[in-house]
Amino acid sequence: MKYAKFGDNHVLRLERGEEVVETITAFVREKAVKAGSVSGIGAVADVTLGFYDPETKEYHKEIFMGSYEIANICGSVSTLGGEEMLHIHATIADRNHQVSAGHLFSATVSVTLEVLITQFPGVIERKMDEAIGLNLMDLD
């Protein structure tokens, strides 16, 4: 991965073979980004997306083998128990322009991935919402 910083903005270029979620998470932890937004585009392979079912409070994962364009990655950076965490979704398209989207669990960069992280001042902490079954942003 290569990166540059412009004020409170980080621009990352992930390289072929890097795991997307692991690499971005390691970056925000190294740079102590405790609140921010994430966006990106690029090309990946072997993608795992998830759909959260509020009735069962479980993610249903689907694995997409092969190569895909990332039409969009968007998400947030916050903290859970004081540790930086990433929450991102992705929209991917196959060679026939068929699109799938969901919570991004994993993907491997196949060509490149351009990621923009806007860092906010302060900290956004997450806490468990038992009714929903997820760690939500605590904005109270």
Contacts in CASP RR format, 6 or more apart in sequence:
PFRMAT RR
TARGET T0000
AUTHOR 0000-0000-0000
METHOD contacts of the structure
MODEL  1
MKYAKFGDNHVLRLERGEEVVETITAFVREKAVKAGSVSGIGAVADVTLG
FYDPETKEYHKEIFMGSYEIANICGSVSTLGGEEMLHIHATIADRNHQVS
AGHLFSATVSVTLEVLITQFPGVIERKMDEAIGLNLMDLD
1 12 0 8 1.000
1 13 0 8 1.000
1 14 0 8 1.000
1 15 0 8 1.000
1 18 0 8 1.000
1 23 0 8 1.000
1 27 0 8 1.000
2 12 0 8 1.000
2 13 0 8 1.000
2 15 0 8 1.000
3 10 0 8 1.000
3 11 0 8 1.000
3 12 0 8 1.000
3 13 0 8 1.000
3 27 0 8 1.000
4 10 0 8 1.000
4 11 0 8 1.000
5 11 0 8 1.000
8 118 0 8 1.000
8 119 0 8 1.000
8 120 0 8 1.000
8 121 0 8 1.000
9 116 0 8 1.000
9 117 0 8 1.000
9 118 0 8 1.000
9 119 0 8 1.000
10 27 0 8 1.000
10 31 0 8 1.000
10 33 0 8 1.000
10 116 0 8 1.000
10 117 0 8 1.000
10 119 0 8 1.000
11 114 0 8 1.000
11 115 0 8 1.000
11 116 0 8 1.000
11 117 0 8 1.000
12 23 0 8 1.000
12 24 0 8 1.000
12 27 0 8 1.000
12 113 0 8 1.000
12 114 0 8 1.000
12 115 0 8 1.000
12 116 0 8 1.000
12 117 0 8 1.000
13 112 0 8 1.000
13 113 0 8 1.000
13 114 0 8 1.000
13 115 0 8 1.000
14 20 0 8 1.000
14 23 0 8 1.000
14 24 0 8 1.000
14 109 0 8 1.000
14 112 0 8 1.000
14 113 0 8 1.000
14 114 0 8 1.000
14 115 0 8 1.000
15 109 0 8 1.000
15 112 0 8 1.000
16 109 0 8 1.000
16 110 0 8 1.000
16 111 0 8 1.000
16 112 0 8 1.000
17 108 0 8 1.000
17 109 0 8 1.000
17 110 0 8 1.000
18 108 0 8 1.000
18 109 0 8 1.000
18 113 0 8 1.000
19 106 0 8 1.000
19 107 0 8 1.000
19 108 0 8 1.000
19 109 0 8 1.000
20 44 0 8 1.000
20 73 0 8 1.000
20 104 0 8 1.000
20 106 0 8 1.000
20 107 0 8 1.000
20 108 0 8 1.000
20 109 0 8 1.000
20 113 0 8 1.000
21 86 0 8 1.000
21 88 0 8 1.000
21 104 0 8 1.000
21 105 0 8 1.000
21 106 0 8 1.000
21 107 0 8 1.000
22 106 0 8 1.000
24 38 0 8 1.000
24 86 0 8 1.000
24 88 0 8 1.000
24 115 0 8 1.000
24 117 0 8 1.000
25 84 0 8 1.000
25 85 0 8 1.000
25 86 0 8 1.000
27 33 0 8 1.000
27 117 0 8 1.000
28 77 0 8 1.000
28 84 0 8 1.000
28 86 0 8 1.000
28 117 0 8 1.000
29 83 0 8 1.000
29 84 0 8 1.000
31 119 0 8 1.000
32 84 0 8 1.000
33 77 0 8 1.000
33 84 0 8 1.000
33 117 0 8 1.000
33 119 0 8 1.000
34 77 0 8 1.000
34 78 0 8 1.000
34 79 0 8 1.000
34 82 0 8 1.000
34 84 0 8 1.000
34 122 0 8 1.000
34 123 0 8 1.000
34 124 0 8 1.000
35 77 0 8 1.000
35 78 0 8 1.000
35 79 0 8 1.000
35 119 0 8 1.000
35 120 0 8 1.000
35 121 0 8 1.000
35 122 0 8 1.000
35 123 0 8 1.000
35 124 0 8 1.000
36 76 0 8 1.000
36 77 0 8 1.000
36 78 0 8 1.000
36 117 0 8 1.000
36 118 0 8 1.000
36 119 0 8 1.000
36 120 0 8 1.000
36 124 0 8 1.000
37 74 0 8 1.000
37 75 0 8 1.000
37 76 0 8 1.000
37 77 0 8 1.000
37 117 0 8 1.000
37 118 0 8 1.000
37 120 0 8 1.000
38 73 0 8 1.000
38 74 0 8 1.000
38 75 0 8 1.000
38 76 0 8 1.000
38 77 0 8 1.000
38 86 0 8 1.000
38 88 0 8 1.000
38 115 0 8 1.000
38 116 0 8 1.000
38 117 0 8 1.000
39 72 0 8 1.000
39 73 0 8 1.000
39 74 0 8 1.000
39 75 0 8 1.000
39 115 0 8 1.000
39 116 0 8 1.000
40 70 0 8 1.000
40 72 0 8 1.000
40 73 0 8 1.000
40 74 0 8 1.000
40 113 0 8 1.000
40 114 0 8 1.000
40 115 0 8 1.000
40 116 0 8 1.000
41 70 0 8 1.000
41 71 0 8 1.000
41 72 0 8 1.000
41 73 0 8 1.000
41 113 0 8 1.000
41 114 0 8 1.000
42 69 0 8 1.000
42 70 0 8 1.000
42 109 0 8 1.000
42 111 0 8 1.000
42 112 0 8 1.000
42 113 0 8 1.000
42 114 0 8 1.000
43 67 0 8 1.000
43 68 0 8 1.000
43 69 0 8 1.000
43 70 0 8 1.000
43 109 0 8 1.000
43 110 0 8 1.000
43 111 0 8 1.000
43 112 0 8 1.000
43 113 0 8 1.000
44 67 0 8 1.000
44 68 0 8 1.000
44 70 0 8 1.000
44 92 0 8 1.000
44 107 0 8 1.000
44 108 0 8 1.000
44 109 0 8 1.000
44 110 0 8 1.000
44 113 0 8 1.000
45 65 0 8 1.000
45 66 0 8 1.000
45 67 0 8 1.000
45 68 0 8 1.000
45 107 0 8 1.000
45 108 0 8 1.000
45 109 0 8 1.000
45 110 0 8 1.000
46 63 0 8 1.000
46 64 0 8 1.000
46 65 0 8 1.000
46 66 0 8 1.000
46 106 0 8 1.000
46 107 0 8 1.000
46 108 0 8 1.000
47 63 0 8 1.000
47 64 0 8 1.000
47 68 0 8 1.000
47 90 0 8 1.000
47 92 0 8 1.000
47 104 0 8 1.000
47 106 0 8 1.000
47 107 0 8 1.000
48 61 0 8 1.000
48 62 0 8 1.000
48 63 0 8 1.000
48 64 0 8 1.000
48 104 0 8 1.000
48 105 0 8 1.000
48 106 0 8 1.000
48 107 0 8 1.000
49 61 0 8 1.000
49 62 0 8 1.000
49 64 0 8 1.000
49 90 0 8 1.000
49 92 0 8 1.000
49 100 0 8 1.000
49 101 0 8 1.000
49 102 0 8 1.000
49 103 0 8 1.000
49 104 0 8 1.000
49 105 0 8 1.000
50 59 0 8 1.000
50 60 0 8 1.000
50 61 0 8 1.000
50 62 0 8 1.000
50 102 0 8 1.000
50 103 0 8 1.000
50 105 0 8 1.000
51 59 0 8 1.000
51 60 0 8 1.000
51 62 0 8 1.000
51 102 0 8 1.000
51 103 0 8 1.000
52 58 0 8 1.000
52 59 0 8 1.000
52 60 0 8 1.000
52 103 0 8 1.000
52 134 0 8 1.000
53 59 0 8 1.000
53 60 0 8 1.000
54 132 0 8 1.000
57 132 0 8 1.000
57 133 0 8 1.000
57 134 0 8 1.000
59 103 0 8 1.000
59 105 0 8 1.000
61 105 0 8 1.000
62 100 0 8 1.000
64 92 0 8 1.000
64 94 0 8 1.000
64 100 0 8 1.000
67 94 0 8 1.000
67 95 0 8 1.000
67 110 0 8 1.000
68 92 0 8 1.000
68 93 0 8 1.000
68 94 0 8 1.000
68 107 0 8 1.000
68 110 0 8 1.000
69 92 0 8 1.000
69 93 0 8 1.000
70 90 0 8 1.000
70 91 0 8 1.000
70 92 0 8 1.000
70 107 0 8 1.000
70 113 0 8 1.000
71 91 0 8 1.000
71 92 0 8 1.000
71 93 0 8 1.000
71 99 0 8 1.000
72 90 0 8 1.000
72 91 0 8 1.000
73 88 0 8 1.000
73 89 0 8 1.000
73 90 0 8 1.000
73 91 0 8 1.000
73 104 0 8 1.000
73 113 0 8 1.000
73 115 0 8 1.000
74 88 0 8 1.000
74 89 0 8 1.000
75 86 0 8 1.000
75 87 0 8 1.000
75 88 0 8 1.000
75 89 0 8 1.000
76 86 0 8 1.000
76 87 0 8 1.000
76 88 0 8 1.000
76 124 0 8 1.000
76 137 0 8 1.000
77 84 0 8 1.000
77 85 0 8 1.000
77 86 0 8 1.000
77 87 0 8 1.000
77 117 0 8 1.000
77 119 0 8 1.000
77 124 0 8 1.000
78 84 0 8 1.000
78 85 0 8 1.000
78 87 0 8 1.000
78 123 0 8 1.000
78 124 0 8 1.000
78 125 0 8 1.000
78 126 0 8 1.000
78 137 0 8 1.000
79 85 0 8 1.000
79 123 0 8 1.000
79 124 0 8 1.000
79 125 0 8 1.000
79 126 0 8 1.000
80 125 0 8 1.000
80 126 0 8 1.000
80 135 0 8 1.000
81 125 0 8 1.000
81 126 0 8 1.000
82 123 0 8 1.000
82 125 0 8 1.000
85 126 0 8 1.000
87 103 0 8 1.000
88 103 0 8 1.000
88 104 0 8 1.000
89 101 0 8 1.000
89 102 0 8 1.000
89 103 0 8 1.000
89 104 0 8 1.000
90 101 0 8 1.000
90 102 0 8 1.000
90 104 0 8 1.000
90 107 0 8 1.000
91 99 0 8 1.000
91 100 0 8 1.000
91 101 0 8 1.000
91 102 0 8 1.000
92 99 0 8 1.000
92 100 0 8 1.000
92 101 0 8 1.000
92 107 0 8 1.000
93 99 0 8 1.000
93 100 0 8 1.000
124 137 0 8 1.000
124 138 0 8 1.000
124 139 0 8 1.000
125 137 0 8 1.000
125 138 0 8 1.000
126 135 0 8 1.000
126 136 0 8 1.000
126 137 0 8 1.000
126 138 0 8 1.000
127 135 0 8 1.000
127 136 0 8 1.000
127 138 0 8 1.000
128 134 0 8 1.000
128 135 0 8 1.000
128 136 0 8 1.000
129 135 0 8 1.000
129 136 0 8 1.000
END
